[in-house]
Amino acid sequence: MFDPTAFLALVAPHGVLELPTIAVAGGLGLHLGAVGWRGLCGRTDAATVAGELERAAYVLVGVGVLLVVAAAVEAFLTPRVAAAVLGG
């Protein structure tokens, strides 16, 4: 049996932050893969690759912060929302 209300009560509070953050991290991985491939093929110089890696580090710090916030929401807010919605 699948209860959509229970699913939303248990996933939505932290999923709103976590799922887009995971998508951004995946997109960053694909971008860095393309940059690395262009670097290996000689179409990009080392300075450009280094600049992209530096930008990626800043994005990863933001990803880490958002995942920590999502974990805090999952630990502290999701149980309260689920209890209020599901009557527990």
C-alpha positions as CSV (number, residue, x, y, z in Angstrom):
1,M,0.0,0.0,0.0
2,F,1.2,3.5,-0.8
3,D,0.0,6.5,1.2
4,P,0.9,9.7,-0.7
5,T,0.2,11.8,2.4
6,A,2.6,9.8,4.5
7,F,5.2,9.9,1.8
8,L,5.0,13.7,1.5
9,A,5.1,14.2,5.2
10,L,8.2,12.1,5.5
11,V,10.1,13.3,2.4
12,A,9.0,16.8,1.5
13,P,10.5,18.8,4.4
14,H,14.1,17.8,3.7
15,G,13.6,16.6,0.1
16,V,13.0,20.2,-1.0
17,L,16.6,21.0,-0.1
18,E,18.3,17.7,-0.6
19,L,17.1,16.6,-4.1
20,P,18.0,19.8,-5.9
21,T,21.4,19.9,-4.1
22,I,22.1,16.3,-5.3
23,A,21.2,17.4,-8.9
24,V,23.6,20.4,-8.7
25,A,26.3,18.1,-7.4
26,G,25.7,15.7,-10.3
27,G,25.7,18.5,-12.8
28,L,29.0,19.8,-11.4
29,G,30.5,16.3,-11.7
30,L,29.4,16.1,-15.4
31,H,30.8,19.6,-16.0
32,L,34.2,18.7,-14.4
33,G,34.3,15.6,-16.4
34,A,33.8,17.6,-19.6
35,V,36.5,20.1,-18.5
36,G,38.9,17.3,-17.7
37,W,38.2,15.6,-21.1
38,R,38.9,18.9,-22.9
39,G,42.1,19.3,-20.9
40,L,43.2,15.8,-21.8
41,C,42.5,16.3,-25.5
42,G,44.5,19.5,-25.5
43,R,41.5,21.8,-26.3
44,T,41.9,23.6,-22.9
45,D,44.9,25.0,-21.2
46,A,45.9,24.1,-17.6
47,A,45.0,27.6,-16.3
48,T,41.4,27.1,-17.5
49,V,41.2,23.7,-15.9
50,A,42.6,25.1,-12.6
51,G,40.0,28.0,-12.7
52,E,37.2,25.5,-13.2
53,L,38.4,23.4,-10.3
54,E,38.6,26.5,-8.1
55,R,35.0,27.4,-9.0
56,A,33.9,23.8,-8.4
57,A,35.4,24.0,-4.9
58,Y,33.2,27.0,-4.0
59,V,30.1,25.1,-5.4
60,L,31.0,22.1,-3.4
61,V,31.2,24.1,-0.2
62,G,27.7,25.3,-0.9
63,V,26.5,21.8,-1.6
64,G,28.0,20.6,1.7
65,V,26.3,23.4,3.6
66,L,22.9,22.7,2.0
67,L,23.3,19.0,2.7
68,V,24.0,19.7,6.4
69,V,20.9,22.0,6.5
70,A,18.9,19.2,4.9
71,A,20.2,16.7,7.4
72,A,19.2,19.0,10.3
73,V,15.7,19.4,8.8
74,E,15.4,15.7,8.4
75,A,16.6,15.1,12.0
76,F,14.6,17.8,13.8
77,L,11.7,19.1,11.6
78,T,10.6,16.1,9.6
79,P,9.5,14.0,12.6
80,R,7.4,16.9,13.9
81,V,5.8,17.5,10.5
82,A,5.1,13.7,10.1
83,A,3.6,13.6,13.6
84,A,1.4,16.6,12.9
85,V,0.2,15.3,9.5
86,L,-0.1,11.6,10.4
87,G,-1.3,12.1,13.9
88,G,1.5,10.3,15.8
